Amino acid sequence: MVKIREASPRFKARMAGIFYLLNGGTGFAFFVRSRLLVSGDAAATATNILAHESLFRLAFAADLLGVASYVVVTALLFELFKPVNRCISLVAAFLSLVGCAIQSSACVFDLASLDVLSGVRYSSALNPDQLQAIVLMSLRLHGQSFNIAIVFFGFYCLLIGYLIFRSIFLPRVIGAMMALGGLAYVANNIAMFLSLKPPRYLTHIVPALGGLGELSLMLWLISIGVNPQRWQEKAGTSSAAILP
């Protein structure tokens, strides 16, 4: 198995793009949960989950796959961008890993929902309405935890955008889109936590901005990777800068 540090920068970039693609499992899981959850109706939500339990479990597995894939993306991008600015690349990786930890912890709420609905151990202590309310609350807590994670991912995208912009081996326009998408993620979720209601059209623009930047980076990494000569040039300059 090729070690990360010994692999060529183009190989690292393409592997990062492939694992970025696998992170799409998180989007699939979000879509499934949004279809099964009926806002304000605990009974309908519980009925939907029981009627599509296999799909709900598949969404749980896809969510975990997405988080695990993003951990790999984080490690590979850290290696790629160390020559640009090691400190900022390290901070970005730390923010991403915190977001991944929060997101993976949020998946526990899905397991809690299934446990409450399928287990008979709670039926003697709680009536059906109470059990259904717990399920709805668990799914809402999952959503709120994900929104918290998005703030960390937003700062990560912002810093990665800066690193791309400062690099000479990736297009600056992708860096600008990543940074703009990261700012949109952070601003949108902080406004949500503060109970601020932005114009309706912004609720569609924010995901589009973030998705455009990340999609552009993913496709570029998969199809083209990075320019090895320019990466080596940047790495050589970075190494020379720290020598006495």
Backbone as numpy.savetxt, mean C-alpha at the origin, in Angstrom:
# Nx Ny Nz CAx CAy CAz Cx Cy Cz
20.24 -18.61 -5.33 19.39 -17.40 -5.33 20.28 -16.15 -5.33
19.95 -15.23 -6.21 20.75 -14.01 -6.32 20.48 -13.11 -5.13
21.53 -12.69 -4.44 21.37 -11.78 -3.32 21.01 -10.40 -3.83
20.21 -9.68 -3.03 19.75 -8.37 -3.46 20.91 -7.44 -3.77
21.89 -7.39 -2.90 22.99 -6.44 -3.08 23.88 -6.79 -4.26
23.91 -8.09 -4.63 24.77 -8.51 -5.72 24.07 -8.45 -7.07
22.76 -8.28 -7.06 21.99 -8.25 -8.31 22.24 -6.93 -9.04
22.05 -6.96 -10.36 22.21 -5.74 -11.15 21.08 -4.78 -10.84
21.30 -3.47 -11.00 20.23 -2.49 -10.71 19.01 -2.71 -11.61
19.22 -3.14 -12.86 18.06 -3.38 -13.75 17.24 -4.56 -13.25
17.91 -5.61 -12.76 17.20 -6.76 -12.20 16.39 -6.35 -10.97
17.01 -5.57 -10.10 16.31 -5.10 -8.90 15.07 -4.29 -9.29
15.24 -3.42 -10.29 14.14 -2.57 -10.71 12.99 -3.39 -11.26
13.30 -4.36 -12.10 12.24 -5.17 -12.69 11.56 -6.06 -11.66
12.32 -6.59 -10.73 11.71 -7.36 -9.65 10.81 -6.48 -8.79
11.24 -5.25 -8.54 10.40 -4.31 -7.79 9.10 -4.06 -8.54
9.17 -3.92 -9.86 7.96 -3.71 -10.66 7.03 -4.90 -10.61
7.59 -6.11 -10.66 6.76 -7.33 -10.60 6.05 -7.44 -9.26
6.78 -7.20 -8.17 6.15 -7.28 -6.85 5.18 -6.12 -6.64
5.44 -4.99 -7.29 4.48 -3.88 -7.27 3.15 -4.32 -7.88
3.26 -5.12 -8.96 2.07 -5.65 -9.62 1.29 -6.58 -8.69
2.02 -7.41 -7.93 1.37 -8.32 -6.99 0.67 -7.57 -5.87
1.13 -6.35 -5.60 0.48 -5.53 -4.59 -0.96 -5.19 -4.98
-1.30 -5.44 -6.25 -2.68 -5.22 -6.69 -3.69 -6.07 -5.94
-3.21 -7.11 -5.22 -4.12 -7.91 -4.41 -4.85 -7.07 -3.37
-4.20 -6.02 -2.89 -4.84 -5.12 -1.93 -6.03 -4.42 -2.56
-5.89 -4.02 -3.82 -7.00 -3.39 -4.51 -8.17 -4.34 -4.70
-7.86 -5.60 -5.02 -8.91 -6.61 -5.16 -9.66 -6.79 -3.84
-8.90 -6.89 -2.74 -9.51 -7.06 -1.42 -10.41 -5.88 -1.07
-9.93 -4.67 -1.38 -10.73 -3.47 -1.11 -12.04 -3.50 -1.90
-11.96 -3.93 -3.15 -13.15 -3.99 -4.00 -14.17 -4.99 -3.43
-13.68 -6.15 -3.00 -14.58 -7.18 -2.46 -15.26 -6.69 -1.20
-14.49 -6.12 -0.28 -15.07 -5.64 0.98 -16.08 -4.53 0.72
-15.79 -3.65 -0.21 -16.73 -2.55 -0.49 -18.05 -3.07 -1.06
-18.00 -4.21 -1.75 -19.22 -4.80 -2.31 -20.03 -5.54 -1.26
-19.35 -6.14 -0.30 -20.05 -6.91 0.73 -20.57 -6.04 1.86
-19.87 -4.95 2.14 -20.28 -4.07 3.23 -21.43 -3.17 2.80
-22.49 -3.19 3.58 -23.64 -2.31 3.34 -23.65 -1.27 4.45
-23.36 -0.03 4.09 -23.23 1.03 5.09 -24.49 1.18 5.93
-24.32 1.09 7.25 -25.43 1.28 8.17 -26.35 0.09 8.31
-26.06 -1.00 7.64 -26.94 -2.18 7.70 -26.11 -3.39 8.09
-26.07 -3.66 9.41 -25.25 -4.76 9.92 -25.78 -6.11 9.46
-27.11 -6.26 9.42 -27.71 -7.54 9.04 -27.38 -7.89 7.59
-27.51 -6.90 6.70 -27.23 -7.15 5.28 -25.74 -7.45 5.07
-24.88 -6.75 5.81 -23.45 -7.00 5.70 -23.10 -8.41 6.14
-23.64 -8.84 7.27 -23.38 -10.20 7.76 -23.91 -11.24 6.79
-25.08 -10.99 6.22 -25.66 -11.92 5.25 -24.78 -12.04 4.00
-24.27 -10.92 3.54 -23.40 -10.92 2.36 -22.12 -11.72 2.61
-21.53 -11.54 3.78 -20.28 -12.26 4.09 -20.53 -13.76 4.16
-21.62 -14.16 4.81 -21.92 -15.59 4.91 -22.26 -16.19 3.55
-22.90 -15.40 2.69 -23.27 -15.89 1.37 -22.07 -15.98 0.43
-21.04 -15.19 0.71 -19.84 -15.17 -0.14 -18.59 -15.36 0.72
-18.64 -16.35 1.61 -17.54 -16.55 2.55 -16.23 -16.88 1.84
-16.31 -17.70 0.79 -15.09 -18.07 0.06 -14.45 -16.84 -0.58
-15.28 -15.95 -1.14 -14.77 -14.73 -1.75 -14.16 -13.82 -0.69
-14.79 -13.76 0.48 -14.29 -12.93 1.57 -12.93 -13.45 2.04
-12.79 -14.78 2.13 -11.51 -15.36 2.53 -10.44 -15.13 1.46
-10.85 -15.20 0.19 -9.91 -14.93 -0.89 -9.41 -13.50 -0.83
-10.31 -12.57 -0.50 -9.92 -11.17 -0.36 -8.92 -11.00 0.78
-9.14 -11.73 1.86 -8.20 -11.68 3.00 -6.81 -12.14 2.57
-6.77 -13.27 1.83 -5.48 -13.79 1.36 -4.82 -12.82 0.38
-5.62 -12.22 -0.50 -5.08 -11.26 -1.46 -4.52 -10.03 -0.76
-5.17 -9.62 0.31 -4.70 -8.47 1.09 -3.33 -8.76 1.69
-3.18 -9.95 2.28 -1.89 -10.32 2.87 -0.81 -10.43 1.80
-1.17 -10.98 0.64 -0.22 -11.07 -0.46 0.24 -9.68 -0.89
-0.73 -8.76 -0.96 -0.39 -7.39 -1.34 0.56 -6.73 -0.37
0.33 -6.93 0.92 1.21 -6.33 1.93 2.61 -6.94 1.86
2.67 -8.28 1.76 3.97 -8.94 1.68 4.75 -8.48 0.44
4.03 -8.32 -0.67 4.68 -7.86 -1.91 5.24 -6.46 -1.74
4.51 -5.61 -1.01 4.97 -4.23 -0.84 6.20 -4.16 0.06
6.33 -5.12 0.97 7.55 -5.18 1.79 8.76 -5.45 0.89
8.59 -6.36 -0.08 9.66 -6.65 -1.02 9.96 -5.42 -1.88
8.91 -4.74 -2.35 9.09 -3.51 -3.13 9.89 -2.50 -2.34
9.55 -2.35 -1.07 10.24 -1.40 -0.20 11.73 -1.71 -0.10
12.06 -2.99 0.09 13.46 -3.38 0.22 14.22 -3.13 -1.09
13.61 -3.46 -2.21 14.28 -3.30 -3.49 14.46 -1.82 -3.85
13.43 -1.01 -3.59 13.57 0.42 -3.90 14.56 1.10 -2.97
14.66 0.61 -1.75 15.68 1.15 -0.84 17.08 0.93 -1.42
17.32 -0.28 -1.93 18.61 -0.58 -2.54 18.86 0.27 -3.79
17.80 0.48 -4.57 17.94 1.25 -5.81 18.26 2.71 -5.54
17.63 3.29 -4.51 17.74 4.73 -4.30 18.78 5.12 -3.24
19.46 4.15 -2.66 20.53 4.49 -1.72 21.57 5.42 -2.33
21.97 5.20 -3.60 22.98 6.10 -4.17 22.50 7.55 -4.31
21.19 7.75 -4.39 20.66 9.11 -4.54 20.77 9.86 -3.21
20.23 9.24 -2.16 20.31 9.82 -0.82 19.99 8.71 0.17
21.01 8.18 0.81 20.83 7.01 1.69 19.89 7.32 2.85
20.02 8.50 3.44 19.20 8.85 4.60 17.72 8.92 4.23
17.42 9.63 3.15 16.01 9.77 2.73 15.46 8.42 2.30
16.26 7.62 1.62 15.81 6.29 1.20 15.50 5.42 2.41
16.30 5.55 3.47 16.07 4.78 4.69 14.79 5.24 5.39
14.60 6.55 5.48 13.38 7.09 6.10 12.15 6.64 5.33
12.23 6.69 4.01 11.11 6.26 3.17 10.78 4.79 3.42
11.82 3.95 3.48 11.59 2.52 3.72 10.95 2.30 5.08
11.40 3.05 6.08 10.82 2.91 7.42 9.34 3.27 7.41
8.99 4.38 6.75 7.58 4.79 6.66 6.74 3.72 5.97
7.27 3.15 4.90 6.55 2.12 4.18 6.33 0.88 5.04
7.35 0.47 5.78 7.22 -0.72 6.62 6.23 -0.50 7.75
6.17 0.72 8.30 5.16 1.02 9.32 3.76 0.90 8.70
3.60 1.44 7.49 2.31 1.33 6.82 1.94 -0.12 6.57
2.92 -0.94 6.16 2.66 -2.36 5.93 2.25 -3.07 7.22
2.90 -2.71 8.33 2.57 -3.32 9.62 1.14 -2.98 10.02
0.75 -1.72 9.82 -0.62 -1.31 10.17 -1.63 -2.03 9.27
-1.33 -2.10 7.98 -2.26 -2.73 7.05 -2.42 -4.22 7.34
-1.31 -4.90 7.62 -1.41 -6.34 7.92 -2.16 -6.57 9.23
-1.97 -5.68 10.20 -2.70 -5.80 11.47 -4.20 -5.60 11.25
-4.54 -4.73 10.30 -5.95 -4.48 10.01 -6.66 -5.72 9.49
-5.91 -6.62 8.87 -6.51 -7.85 8.33 -7.10 -8.71 9.45
-6.61 -8.54 10.68 -7.14 -9.30 11.81 -8.63 -9.04 11.98
-9.07 -7.83 11.65 -10.49 -7.51 11.79 -11.35 -8.36 10.86
-10.81 -8.75 9.70 -11.54 -9.64 8.81 -11.70 -11.02 9.43
-10.61 -11.50 10.04 -10.69 -12.80 10.72 -11.68 -12.74 11.88
-11.69 -11.60 12.58 -12.63 -11.45 13.69 -14.07 -11.52 13.20
-14.33 -10.91 12.04 -15.68 -10.95 11.48 -16.12 -12.38 11.19
-15.23 -13.16 10.57 -15.55 -14.55 10.26 -15.72 -15.38 11.53
-14.89 -15.11 12.51 -14.97 -15.86 13.76 -16.29 -15.60 14.47
-16.73 -14.36 14.45 -17.99 -14.01 15.10 -19.17 -14.65 14.38
-19.13 -14.65 13.07 -20.25 -15.17 12.30 -20.32 -16.70 12.27
-19.17 -17.34 12.26 -19.16 -18.80 12.12 -19.03 -19.55 13.43
-18.67 -18.87 14.49 -18.48 -19.54 15.78 -19.74 -19.55 16.62
-20.01 -20.68 17.26 -21.20 -20.80 18.12 -20.89 -20.35 19.54
-19.62 -20.10 19.82 -19.22 -19.77 21.19 -19.79 -18.45 21.66
-20.14 -17.55 20.68 -20.66 -16.23 21.08 -22.19 -16.18 21.10
-22.83 -17.18 20.49 -24.30 -17.13 20.35 -25.02 -17.20 21.68
-24.38 -17.80 22.69 -25.05 -17.90 23.99 -24.94 -16.61 24.78
-23.97 -15.79 24.44 -23.76 -14.55 25.19 -24.34 -13.33 24.49
-24.42 -13.39 23.14 -24.88 -12.23 22.37 -26.00 -12.66 21.43
-26.94 -11.75 21.22 -28.03 -12.06 20.29 -27.57 -11.76 18.86
-28.30 -12.22 17.84 -27.87 -12.03 16.44 -27.63 -10.58 16.06
-28.45 -9.67 16.57 -28.25 -8.26 16.23 -26.91 -7.74 16.74
-26.55 -8.17 17.94 -25.28 -7.74 18.51 -24.09 -8.33 17.74
-24.21 -9.60 17.36 -23.15 -10.24 16.58 -22.95 -9.54 15.24
-24.06 -9.20 14.58 -23.98 -8.52 13.29 -23.39 -7.13 13.44
-23.71 -6.45 14.55 -23.15 -5.13 14.80 -21.63 -5.21 14.99
-21.17 -6.28 15.65 -19.73 -6.46 15.86 -19.03 -6.66 14.52
-19.65 -7.42 13.63 -19.08 -7.66 12.31 -18.95 -6.35 11.54
-20.02 -5.55 11.54 -19.98 -4.28 10.84 -18.91 -3.36 11.43
-18.81 -3.35 12.75 -17.80 -2.53 13.40 -16.39 -3.00 13.03
-16.18 -4.32 12.95 -14.87 -4.86 12.60 -14.46 -4.42 11.21
-15.40 -4.46 10.26 -15.08 -4.04 8.90 -14.78 -2.54 8.83
-15.49 -1.76 9.63 -15.23 -0.32 9.66 -13.86 -0.03 10.27
-13.50 -0.79 11.30 -12.19 -0.63 11.92 -11.09 -1.01 10.93
-11.35 -2.03 10.12 -10.39 -2.38 9.07 -10.18 -1.19 8.13
-11.29 -0.58 7.71 -11.20 0.57 6.81 -10.46 1.74 7.43
-10.73 2.01 8.70 -10.06 3.12 9.38 -8.57 2.85 9.54
-8.22 1.60 9.84 -6.80 1.24 9.96 -6.10 1.40 8.62
-6.78 1.01 7.55 -6.20 1.14 6.21 -5.97 2.61 5.89
-6.90 3.48 6.28 -6.73 4.91 6.03 -5.53 5.47 6.78
-5.28 4.95 7.98 -4.09 5.37 8.72 -2.83 4.92 7.99
-2.85 3.67 7.49 -1.70 3.16 6.75 -1.43 3.99 5.51
-2.50 4.45 4.86 -2.36 5.24 3.63 -1.58 6.53 3.89
-1.70 7.10 5.08 -0.93 8.31 5.41 0.56 8.01 5.34
0.97 6.87 5.91 2.38 6.48 5.86 2.81 6.18 4.42
1.94 5.50 3.67 2.27 5.22 2.28 2.33 6.52 1.46
1.51 7.49 1.85 1.54 8.78 1.15 2.88 9.48 1.32
3.38 9.50 2.55 4.70 10.10 2.79 5.79 9.29 2.07
5.60 7.97 2.02 6.56 7.13 1.30 6.59 7.50 -0.18
5.42 7.61 -0.79 5.36 7.99 -2.21 5.97 9.36 -2.45
5.75 10.27 -1.51 6.31 11.62 -1.63 7.84 11.57 -1.65
8.42 10.80 -0.72 9.88 10.70 -0.65 10.45 9.93 -1.84
9.76 8.88 -2.26 10.22 8.14 -3.44 10.16 9.05 -4.67
9.12 9.87 -4.75 9.04 10.82 -5.85 10.22 11.78 -5.85
10.59 12.26 -4.68 11.75 13.15 -4.57 13.03 12.43 -5.02
13.20 11.18 -4.57 14.39 10.43 -4.94 14.45 10.16 -6.44
13.31 9.86 -7.04 13.27 9.66 -8.49 13.65 10.96 -9.20
13.10 12.07 -8.73 13.38 13.37 -9.34 14.85 13.73 -9.26
15.51 13.34 -8.17 16.92 13.66 -7.99 17.83 12.63 -8.67
17.29 11.50 -9.04 18.11 10.47 -9.69 18.34 10.85 -11.15
19.26 10.12 -11.78 19.51 10.35 -13.20 19.21 9.08 -14.00
18.60 8.09 -13.30 18.36 6.81 -13.97 16.87 6.48 -14.12
15.99 7.40 -13.73 14.55 7.25 -13.94 13.98 8.60 -14.39
12.89 8.60 -15.16 12.32 9.86 -15.66 11.82 10.75 -14.53
12.13 12.00 -14.61 11.71 12.94 -13.57 10.19 13.10 -13.51
9.53 12.92 -14.65 8.08 13.09 -14.67 7.40 12.05 -13.78
7.97 10.85 -13.71 7.42 9.83 -12.82 7.61 10.24 -11.37
8.77 10.82 -11.07 9.00 11.32 -9.72 8.01 12.39 -9.33
7.72 13.30 -10.26 6.75 14.35 -9.98 5.36 13.78 -9.73
4.98 12.77 -10.52 3.66 12.15 -10.34 3.58 11.39 -9.03
4.66 10.71 -8.65 4.67 9.99 -7.38 4.56 10.95 -6.20
5.30 12.04 -6.27 5.25 13.03 -5.18 3.87 13.65 -5.08
3.28 14.00 -6.21 1.95 14.59 -6.22 0.91 13.61 -5.68
1.03 12.35 -6.08 0.11 11.34 -5.57 0.27 11.14 -4.08
1.52 11.15 -3.58 1.74 11.02 -2.15 1.14 12.16 -1.36
1.29 13.39 -1.88 0.68 14.55 -1.21 -0.84 14.42 -1.19
-1.40 13.91 -2.28 -2.86 13.74 -2.35 -3.33 12.71 -1.32
-2.60 11.61 -1.19 -2.96 10.59 -0.19 -2.97 11.18 1.22
-1.88 11.88 1.55 -1.74 12.44 2.90 -2.82 13.48 3.17
-2.98 14.43 2.26 -3.94 15.51 2.47 -5.36 14.98 2.58
-5.72 14.03 1.73 -7.08 13.50 1.73 -7.40 12.78 3.03
-6.48 11.96 3.52 -6.77 11.18 4.72 -6.69 12.02 5.99
-5.78 12.99 6.02 -5.75 13.88 7.19 -7.04 14.71 7.25
-7.51 15.17 6.09 -8.78 15.90 6.05 -9.92 15.02 6.55
-9.86 13.74 6.21 -10.89 12.81 6.66 -10.86 12.65 8.17
-9.65 12.53 8.74 -9.53 12.38 10.19 -10.01 13.63 10.93
-9.86 14.79 10.29 -10.29 16.06 10.90 -11.76 16.36 10.60
-12.44 15.40 9.96 -13.86 15.54 9.61 -14.11 16.72 8.67
-13.12 17.00 7.84 -13.29 18.02 6.82 -13.85 17.35 5.56
-14.79 18.02 4.93 -15.41 17.44 3.74 -14.96 18.19 2.50
-14.00 17.62 1.76 -13.55 18.27 0.53 -14.63 18.15 -0.55
-14.54 18.93 -1.61 -15.50 18.82 -2.71 -15.55 17.38 -3.24
-16.73 16.97 -3.69 -16.94 15.60 -4.14 -15.96 15.19 -5.24
-15.65 16.13 -6.14 -14.78 15.75 -7.26 -13.38 15.36 -6.79
-12.95 15.88 -5.62 -11.64 15.54 -5.12 -11.56 14.08 -4.68
-12.69 13.51 -4.26 -12.68 12.12 -3.84 -12.36 11.18 -5.00
-12.56 11.65 -6.23 -12.20 10.86 -7.40 -10.80 11.22 -7.91
-10.41 12.47 -7.71 -9.10 12.91 -8.20 -7.97 12.32 -7.38
-8.15 12.23 -6.05 -7.08 11.74 -5.18 -6.63 10.33 -5.54
-7.56 9.35 -5.63 -7.11 8.01 -6.03 -6.48 8.00 -7.42
-7.00 8.85 -8.32 -6.46 8.90 -9.68 -5.02 9.40 -9.67
-4.75 10.44 -8.87 -3.39 10.99 -8.80 -2.41 9.96 -8.24
-2.81 9.34 -7.13 -1.94 8.33 -6.52 -1.74 7.14 -7.44
-2.83 6.67 -8.03 -2.75 5.51 -8.91 -1.92 5.78 -10.15
-2.02 6.99 -10.70 -1.28 7.33 -11.91 0.22 7.29 -11.66
0.65 7.85 -10.54 2.07 7.85 -10.22 2.60 6.45 -9.98
1.89 5.67 -9.16 2.36 4.32 -8.85 2.29 3.40 -10.06
1.23 3.55 -10.85 1.10 2.72 -12.06 2.22 3.04 -13.05
2.54 4.33 -13.21 3.60 4.72 -14.13 4.94 4.15 -13.68
5.22 4.24 -12.38 6.47 3.70 -11.86 6.53 2.19 -12.05
5.43 1.50 -11.74 5.39 0.04 -11.86 5.65 -0.40 -13.31
4.95 0.22 -14.26 5.10 -0.16 -15.66 6.50 0.13 -16.17
7.07 1.25 -15.74 8.43 1.61 -16.18 9.44 0.61 -15.63
9.28 0.25 -14.37 10.21 -0.69 -13.76 10.14 -2.06 -14.43
8.94 -2.51 -14.74 8.78 -3.83 -15.37 9.32 -3.83 -16.79
8.97 -2.82 -17.55 9.30 -2.83 -18.98 10.72 -2.36 -19.30
11.20 -1.39 -18.53 12.50 -0.79 -18.85 13.51 -0.94 -17.71
13.05 -0.84 -16.48 13.97 -0.90 -15.34 14.68 0.42 -15.16
15.97 0.39 -14.92 16.75 1.61 -14.79 17.94 1.53 -15.74
18.52 2.68 -16.00 19.72 2.74 -16.83 20.92 2.32 -15.97
21.51 1.13 -16.24 22.59 0.63 -15.37 23.80 1.55 -15.32
24.17 2.14 -16.46 25.35 3.00 -16.49 25.14 4.25 -15.62
23.94 4.84 -15.75 23.67 6.04 -14.96 23.54 5.69 -13.47
22.98 4.50 -13.18 22.89 4.08 -11.78 24.29 3.91 -11.20
25.16 3.25 -11.96 26.54 3.07 -11.49 27.25 4.40 -11.32
26.96 5.32 -12.24 27.54 6.66 -12.13 27.10 7.35 -10.85
25.81 7.23 -10.55 25.27 7.83 -9.33 25.85 7.14 -8.09
25.98 5.81 -8.15 26.53 5.06 -7.03 27.98 5.43 -6.81
28.73 5.62 -7.91 30.13 6.02 -7.78 30.27 7.39 -7.18
29.42 8.32 -7.60 29.44 9.67 -7.03 29.10 9.67 -5.56
28.09 8.83 -5.19 27.68 8.75 -3.80 28.78 8.17 -2.94
29.48 7.13 -3.45 30.57 6.53 -2.69 31.74 7.50 -2.52
32.02 8.25 -3.57 33.12 9.21 -3.50 32.83 10.33 -2.51
31.54 10.66 -2.37 31.17 11.77 -1.49 31.40 11.44 -0.02
31.38 10.14 0.36 31.52 9.79 1.76 32.96 9.40 2.11
33.82 9.35 1.07 35.23 9.04 1.36 35.92 10.24 1.98
36.89 10.03 2.90 37.61 11.16 3.51 38.50 11.86 2.51
